[in-house]
Amino acid sequence: MPDVMTQFSTVSTDAPAQYIAKRMYELAERQMVLGRYATRYELPQRMGTTLRAVRVGRLNLPRTTLTEGVPPDAVALSLTNQDVTVQQWGIVVLLTDVAEITTVHPMLTKAIERTSLAMAEMFEREMAETIIAGTNVTFANARTTRATITAGDNISTAEMIGIITTLRRRGAGPIRGSLYGGVLPPQLEADMMGEAAFRDNVSRGQDLERLDFAKIGNWMGAEWVRSNFLPFFQGVAAPNGAAITAEKAQLVGVAGGTAYDDNATVVVRIVAREVTTDYERLLSLESSFAIGVGAQTFNVVLPSDTDYTYDVYAPSAIGGTAPRLHTSRAAASATVSITTRPATTAAQSPALVEADDRDVFIAWVFGSDAFGRVELNGMSMRSYLTPAGASYSNPLAQGRKIGNKVMWNSWILDNDFFQRFESESAYASGLP
């Protein structure tokens, strides 16, 4: 892919000759807090790209007393190896010389700040994508699946107590003192502020931890922090035969082929990813669409909203059921032709939301050693800046490149040492 430049025309509204604006708008603050609860590992240099973490299980307790003078039989330690391979991530901005010297604002400094912020957000997203695969989840109001969450199924102190009790019952160690670590999105924090006891006991006072780590306060056995960069989902309409909208896809039967039975009723799901973050956000309801007499394949015309790219989950069975990932990150309004079935081993879609326009928010509570993150020693996150002046590849000194790179990964250490919580909220997600 060729370099994409930040040109003078992009920032010319800030040129001194125009004086239209005296400063750039700052990006919205995003608190990135998941890494606070990850166990950190370091992979030494020249030791390959795979870290092996050795987990030592608990021993079975003695069941009988000792016999005088007779040594007991030895028991073996239970060892579990967990291998994780570090992966390299990076981002680069190309800033032209004209953009650098003709604008009021220090574009070079801003480019360094923005690349660093992008990498920090990448860490948060990748850790969230790792731990959302954890299988221990509590749904609000005793619901049993994400699809059964409905309006009014909000977080409460009772829900918090239940999660903390579950972690203690499993033997999860605390994060700090006797406290576990809880991470909430702003919407669930606002729901909790509706409880007088929480509001009066938690929301008063300031300390350095609150400023540095977006800490809300301690409540019911956990320290709670806020993050506005967590996964959350919104339900949208199922794809059908009607024309596309900003949110809904269209299905069109196509004659010929052998992908599906003639006039099969196909089950299709569409997942929209935010362009800016690559988070999965919009989850379509499940289609039930007859492709038509004489049709054995079909096309998917994707929604028109360009704030998202789209994953298409098409049937992996000839009868039109069992949707699996067919196409990933397709552009808005694109047509995806389903001429072959996806493999039965391809990825499944995220669990569905109950209804069109329903928001479901994610929170976590962590014990110690719930999940880990590892960086390659010598390639932890670094910033880079190409020198000013001419070079062989830049003979007229027409630009400089600013970037960051890191080699790292995250993984679940113990599935029983953290709990996911999913709920509705009285406050909207604010998705575009």
Summary of the structure (lengths in Angstrom):
residues: 432
radius of gyration: 25.9
end to end distance: 27.9
largest distance: 94.8
contacts: 1313
relative contact order: 0.20
helix: 20%
strand: 34%
